[in-house]
Amino acid sequence: MLNLKHLASAFCLFAIIQTASAQLGFSHEIGIIAGPVQFRSDYGVREDSKTNFGNSGFGIGIVHYLNFSYRADCNCYTTDTYFNDHFKLRNEISYNKTNLEHLGKWVDPSRNTIEANQLRGHKGVAENLDIGTQLEFFPLSIRSFQSFSYRFAPFASLGVHYTSFTPEVSTTFENPDPTAIGDITDPSNFYSGWEPGSVDISPGSTWSVVSSVGVRYKLDKLSDLMLDFRFQYYFSDWVDGLNHQLESNKNNDWLVWLNVGYIYYLD
């Protein structure tokens, strides 16, 4: 499970952001997001469809927006500038979890080598808690969207998240040495082509860059539906608990997340 200290720290930081932003007088929005995640890690074969769809999980989050186009303290519009009418600041706490396994040609049923069996027996879990901020850009006028001039408002965003990760690893490889069966600290249970120390389930933390494209649909005066497609790249290759040193290991861990959200306007 995720470190409770990291969880408490994340919520405290989120509360501080909320309190500080409330003093600025801008209006606020809050919402919930959820949807499927594809975790792209060192498990499986790069760019293989079985790997990408097989190593899929789920994510959920709470989002808060600063809406610069409207002031809550006076119930009036802000100064009509390009920034105020086309940008929002998004703060977020989110959680995602993905069960991982080796899929693709190296574990094809036709392969009966020790190495193939080591890969087949190797399973993992990527479990991550995120907190961060993104700046969202709306090409169309935010004021016009709020006044129902159009129902759809596309957007793109870019930001930075802090990630607390707690990976899990297990193996069902039938090691010839009975004392080694199921032992995740024994390198002989894992693919022999990897360097020693390639498997590590130590919890940790890292930064990540987040970008997304999406669209909002105006339900009524105080609520929107949102569809958001996210790319998140971690500045660590240990998020999944595996960092082998083969030539194919060219990138850090990353994910794509398609989420649906409901956004409510507080002010």
C-alpha positions, 0 to 999 in steps of 0.5 A: 500500500502507498505510504500513509505519510506521503498521502497525508503530506499530499493532502496537506499540500493540496489544502494549502494550495486551496487556501492560498488560491481562495485569497486571490478572489478568482472563482473556483471549480472542483471535480472528479476524474476517472478512467483507464490507464495504460502503464508503459514500463519495462514489463513486456515488449515495447510498442506491442499491443498485447503489452500495452492493452494487457498492462492497463489499470485504472486511475481516479482523481480530484481536481480543482480549478482557478477560473481567472475570467470571473471573480468570486468576491464581487460576482463580476467578470475580471479584466478582459485580457487574453490570459484571463479568457483563455487559461485556467490553473488546474490543481490535482490529487490523483491515484492510479494502479496497474497490474503488470506482467510480461506479454509479447513474443518472449513469453509466447506459449511456443517458448519453453526456455528457462528465461521464458518461464522466468518472464512468465512467472514475473508479475508486478503492480505499479501504484502511484499517488500524484499531486501537481498543477497544470496550466490549461489553455482554451483556444475559444473564449472561456467567457463565451463558453460559460454564457452558452455561446457554444457547448464544447470547449477544447483545451490543452494543458502542461504541468508538473506532478510530484509522484509517490510510488509503491511498486509490488513484485511477485514470481511464480517461477518454479525454481529448481532450488525449492528454497528460492521459489517465490523469493523476490530477492533471489536474482535466479527467479528473474530473467537471467539476461538482466543485471543484478539489482534490476528488480527493486520494490523500494517505495520512492518518489519522483517528479513527472511532466504531464500534458493532455488534450481534452474537451469540456461539454457544458451541461448547465450554468454550474457544471461541465462534463470533461474528456481528457487524454493524458500523457505522463512521463516520470523522471525515474525508471523505478516506478514499476519496480523494474529497471533492467539494463538491456538495450531496449530499456531506453525510456523511463516509465510513463503512462497514458490515461483517458479520463472522464470528469465531472466539474462543478462551479463553486462560485 
